Amino acid sequence: MRVFFLSLAIFAVTACSPDEEVAHEEATQQKEPVDISHDYFSFANTDQFVTDHVNLDLTVDFALKELRGVAILKMRRLDPEATHIILDTRDLHIDGVLVNDSESEFEYAQTDKVLGQALKITLPAGLEQQQDLDVTIHYRTDPSASALQWLPPELTAGGKHPYMFSQSQSIHARSWVPLQDTPSVRITYEATIHTPPELLAVMSADNDPLTTRTGEYSFTMPQPIPSYLLAIAVGNIYFAPIGEQTGIYTEPELLDASTFEFASTQQMLETAESMYGPYQWGRYDLLVLPPSFPFGGMENPRLSFITPSVLAGDSSLVSLIAHELAHSWSGNLVSNKTWRDIWLNEGTTSYLDSRLMEVLFGKDRADEERVLSYRELQLGLKEISPAMQALAPMELLDDPDESQGSLHYHKGQLFLQHLENLYGRETFDPFLAAYFKHFEFQSISSEQFLDYLDLNLLQKYPGKFSRSQAEEWLYQPGIPADAPVPQSETLVQAARLATSWAAGEVPVEEIPLSNWSPQATVHFINNLPIELSEVQLSELDSSFGFSQSRNAEIGRAWFIQVAVRRHLPAYKAMEEHLNRYGRTRLIYPVYLALAKNGEDADLADELFTGARSKYHPLTIIRIESGLKALKE
Ligand SMILES: [Zn+2]
């Protein structure tokens, strides 16, 4: 259960676990304005000490489901008076701490359900004036570490070897490395990883495609990154190139399908460089993970982690790759300073990925995806409290993973689309390239973005858009009245046909679905009128094979309808969908629709119980909390 509410008071209370209901009510009534300079999702005393570099030496133990070893944090003192270092941890077992080779006392000073445990390290005597500190921590992770998933062989594509991967965003790096787990601090890192000799380790670092399997692998990440971009995966992983500086890491069983599906990656990278400036990270590879990866992708630098659910066989879902690649500029190069500023990462990246898709796959396809994104924004607004509908909320986020749904993606994208429309691409593209250059390798706040925008666009080209209009996007709920509304002729036609077929005006044979993109098909399904008969639903499924679709987005859209409408003939296929994918986006709304249809709350529980061993801890938490909330 992770839907609960932080209040400022929580920081004055140690090691207590307040009743969630009470905490919820109090927080709802007494939200206080945010001190936006502070990262509320970290315990670390970053105003007193800051980490520049992390050195890891970790053994990957599949039998015990733990990483164990040593983290050395190279830290700098900012405050001459400071006597303690506070680090973020979650469920770590700490065996000992040394500061500059002297043994140090340590304790868990605070515990919080969202934040984890604050590790308070007392500086040994004699180090009071020391500027540079090497903090050495001997530790091991817990099998329940929220960032790590340990897969038995049967949940991998090959079925013979175990697999482990991390997902550190937003605040889960602390569950596998003790550190200052805030995006406001950037670190370089190096690591030595020990694995069973037949397996390969990869990290968000300088992976070498030619590495031989030895069971000991070394990595360096020379560019400073926020901790949420620390990433590791270990499994029966092999490499195949797809371009000069691009390639695929995955299990051998998925290698051919992946190189085929993502063949456009090198071209995407070159397109992005031509628009937004040099790619600053060396290689750009993709790690295609087992199905339980909870997200679509994770923009771990140099090595994006990708769900296999986008292996549709026709490159129809590669906007995901455009998205993760675009993060090499928006997010990884210029990062959000706190999770309250996450729209700077996700909104900007969504805008960038739509631009890349337009260059590579044409305006029609990009427009279709813009319309679908806009629709998700409109639906999402109904679920999100007004305060959290601001791009940069002035109240505390409840949980960095969940507070805003997907609003920061879609509303952020729309904001930048609006600016593009006002200033024209010939002005706006160079503005964005200069913005990435100006803030490269920094973590910035929404207010820094606003000041930069004001100075370099609004004041430079006066009379088009005012600072107060920009502030409306950042700080007000909803969508400003003059916001653009994306349009797609194909999608308009698809929606129209959904209605006219349902009304009996058009026979099913005249729906040109085989000529449509999967995006248009999804839009058609989403626009089916609520009063369809069972016979009509069966006609659709037998004509178009929605229940058997290899396209995960079509499956998602269809099985939501199946669950909402209790279309029992497709329940078996729906169960298969829920077992085939572990990506939260593809399954969570199906469970929710099932639990909400008035008859199937128990069935939703039952199907979830049957499938949960295949899901990532973050996905499990999300579905559990969603189903539980419906019962309250
Ligand atoms: Zn993203």
Residues whose N, C-alpha, C, O or C-beta is under 5 A from the ligand:
A	BS01	ZN	E346 T349
